[in-house]
Amino acid sequence: MTRTTSAVARALERIGRLDPALHAFIEVWPDEALAREREAAARRLPLGGLPFAVKGPSGIRSFAARRLIAAGGSPVGATSVPGPGTHWQTWGLGAHGRTVNPWRADRTPGGSSAGSAVAVATGMAELATGSDGAGSVRIPAAWCGVFGLKTTNGLLPSPDRSGLASAGVLARSAAAAEPYLRHVLGGGGPDVAPALPLPLPPPVSLSLPLPLSLPLPAVYSEDLGYAEVDPEVAAVVRAAVDRLVAAGTVRLLGRDAALLDPVGAWTAVRGGSPDDPEAVRVRRTNDERLDALLVGGALLLTPVTPNRPHGHEGPGDLYSTALTWAFNLSGHPAASLPAGFTGDGCPVGLQLAAARGADVRLLAAARAVEDALPAAPVPPAAGRAAV
């Protein structure tokens, strides 16, 4: 059996073995996945049957899923998203129960792309689609110890009428996420699925990996000027940034990253009042400050969340989104990379934000960053090493 033929079979075996405890999937499609893999091999499509997961019950109809399938990807199933009954979205409900964090079963994996993060962290899929309206890709990526990217708002079609949500991807690493950018942003064959009621962007020419000149200019902020961050989370991220500086990967700039707290503005936009005067003021001010921070190709580095993964009972009064939703309001692309662990074994994410439209450069920067940091380990819930 060749590697191309066996990739989906390996993913399905891991789903069957691991998902009864992790609850990352709401549906699994073994027959369809294996058939798509055979078709990809027969047609010599570029992804060769790469097994991927889609977010939620409608994920298979998303623009990203259609582009990946057209390029020879093989969707193995739909992953969990939050169920009814909570206003907080940092959890998931699988087919047989609440989705659990693969590092600590007593904690949530984050959300709303909960199952997608767990699936890639444990090798049940090589990458997974997501969507991010307040941190829904970056938070579960951080809490499951994987890579997650929120694309520039408006770059890809989104059904979210507020404009806050954008498409994203989760993978074991930034390098493993490259097929998503190559074939979703750059096309990957004819789009044969039914058309979405949205204009589709034309394919663009991508050269990956994009060469970069190191060190990368960067601004570091622990709290963006308003968030209250768990001291241990802040210490893990600061240690990762210091390591990047020592390795010559980044060069810190003396720019003050003080934004206005976006909670009220985000709530107004989500609630259908984007013209609320205070929301307009906060967005305009933060846009101006972010443009100044990111001028010259600089990156903005922060923790992904102010807190570590919370228990299944919920986050209490904390906003796990405190450091992520600013970039949904502004539209900037942002990524989460594994930064390390707190003393109680919880993963911590480092957030990288870049100028609008600089998604390919952000992915290249994320690759440089992960090359300078210790390799992210495989969670104990994954059993045998993910392949």
Buried (B, 14 or more C-beta within 10 A) or exposed (E): EEEBBBBBBBBBEBBEBBBEBBBBBBBBBBEBBBBBBBBBBEEEBBBBBBBBBBBBEEBBEBBBBBBBBBBBBBBBBBBBBBEEEEEBBBBBBBBEEBBBBBBBEEBBBBBBBBBBBBBBBBBBBBBBBBBBBBBBBBBBBBBBBBBBBBBBBEBBBBEBEBBBBBBBBBBBBBBBBBBBBBBBBBBBBEBEBEEBEEEBBEBEEBEBEBEBEEBBBBBBBBBBBBBEBBEBBBBBBBBBBEBBBEBEBBEBBEBEBEBBBBBEBBEBBBEEBBEBEEBBEBBEEBBEBBEEBBEEBBBBBBBBBBBBBBEEEBBEEBBBBBBBBBBBBBBBBBBBBBBBBBEEBBBBBBBBBBBBBBBBBBBBBBBBBBEBBEEBEBBEBBBEEBE
